[in-house]
Amino acid sequence: MKIRVAIREKTGKSFRVEERRRVEEASELDCERLARECEKIIGETITAKAKKSTGYLASFFYAEKIPYGWGVGRIEELDSKAKYWAHQNWGSEGIGANWAHTLPKGHWVNGRWVEDKSGYFAVPKTPIPAMNYIESTLATMDAIIPQILSEKRI
Amino acid sequence: MLNWGLYRNLENSVKDFLDEEVFEDNVTDKNNALVPVRIGRKNSNDWSLPCISVYLDAENSPTRLYVGSNLRDRKFLLIFDIYATEEGERLDLASWLTKKLENGFRYYEYTQDAGDPENPTKTVNGLVNIDTFINNIRVKLGDNVDSVDAHRHRISLTVWIGS
């Protein structure tokens, strides 16, 4: 004789369905908390590491809901609105500068070099130093994720 | 003058380790010259391609080692930049470097000798263990980049020092 047991919670819903819903809600909440913490840390890291921080670059690293989770820093947006995010993170010889740091012909506009064939050559004093704000943030997150997840939810 | 501290010892321990491994494995460029390992984040005009640069970027010690202790769970963020001359070389160097770092390396403490400052005395004082590979990626800076930046690879990882 086969006996089938169905576990139901107080309201009569399937335990399995109800438990799955509860776990999904909890993980969604945890993802959001981690994303918001990441937003805070990356903003602080950029501000602390930048020579003269205006907050412009940091403003594009915000937590947002994406399919199947949460994310911080959308690459398409960064590429179009804060084009130098990669150069500032990884450092570079300069945009288009050669080994001797000579920039292609152009001129300065608000501290940025804009290529222009009728312009002049320039040599930036130093290459763009690597800020490593992404790596620093990930390393910090790696260390504090267990701490955040173990905190009680309000 | 202060003796070399932990940060400088760590950077030099990595360099010593990689120099030895480059020699052991005969990691050379197209001209059969050994690939140099440099410490530092800034290129100089005397750097040649290909090369590997390494430096300590930050220390992350947010948590205590155990409840009631003033000791911290110290982790260090190390950055490795590979500057290659072409894509194949970048991939090969990245793959070689990743494999070499996986098992960690010796941590040395260096003592300077006033008479021979270029060759400090080193004493083994632990093992540097790899905690997490943060990333291992091609550095994409766009289309309009210098040859130095055209074939770059970044490996970043956190390490801790054990005895």
Contacts between the chains, C-beta under 8 A, distances in Angstrom:
chain1	res1	chain2	res2	distance
A	86	B	139	7.6
A	86	B	140	6.5
A	86	B	141	5.5
A	86	B	142	7.3
A	87	B	141	5.9
A	90	B	81	7.8
A	90	B	139	4.7
A	90	B	141	6.8
A	90	B	152	7.3
A	90	B	154	6.1
A	91	B	41	6.5
A	91	B	42	7.9
A	92	B	141	5.3
A	92	B	145	6.7
A	92	B	146	7.4
A	92	B	149	4.9
A	93	B	43	6.8
A	93	B	145	7.6
A	93	B	146	4.3
A	93	B	148	5.1
A	93	B	149	5.6
A	94	B	146	7.2
A	95	B	142	7.8
A	95	B	144	6.4
A	95	B	145	7.7
A	96	B	144	4.7
A	96	B	145	7.0
A	96	B	146	6.9
A	97	B	146	5.5
A	98	B	146	5.5
A	98	B	147	7.6
A	99	B	45	7.0
A	99	B	146	6.7
A	99	B	147	7.0
A	99	B	148	6.0
A	100	B	45	6.8
A	115	B	144	8.0
A	126	B	42	7.2
A	127	B	42	6.5
A	127	B	43	6.1
A	129	B	41	6.3
A	129	B	42	6.4
A	130	B	41	5.3
A	130	B	79	7.2
A	130	B	81	7.7
A	132	B	57	5.0
A	132	B	58	7.7
A	132	B	77	7.6
A	132	B	79	6.0
A	132	B	156	7.3
A	134	B	135	7.8
A	135	B	57	6.7
A	135	B	77	6.2
A	135	B	79	6.6
A	135	B	134	5.3
A	135	B	135	6.7
A	135	B	156	4.3
A	136	B	57	6.5
A	136	B	58	5.3
A	136	B	77	6.4
A	138	B	134	4.8
A	138	B	135	7.2
A	138	B	156	8.0
A	139	B	58	6.8
A	139	B	60	5.1
A	139	B	75	7.1
A	139	B	77	4.6
A	139	B	132	7.6
A	139	B	134	5.8
A	139	B	156	7.7
A	139	B	158	5.1
A	140	B	60	5.4
A	140	B	62	7.1
A	142	B	60	7.9
A	142	B	131	7.9
A	142	B	132	5.3
A	142	B	134	7.3
A	142	B	158	6.7
A	143	B	60	5.1
A	143	B	61	8.0
A	143	B	62	5.3
A	143	B	63	6.6
A	143	B	73	7.6
A	143	B	75	6.3
A	143	B	158	8.0
A	144	B	62	5.6
A	144	B	63	7.7
A	147	B	62	7.4
A	147	B	63	6.6
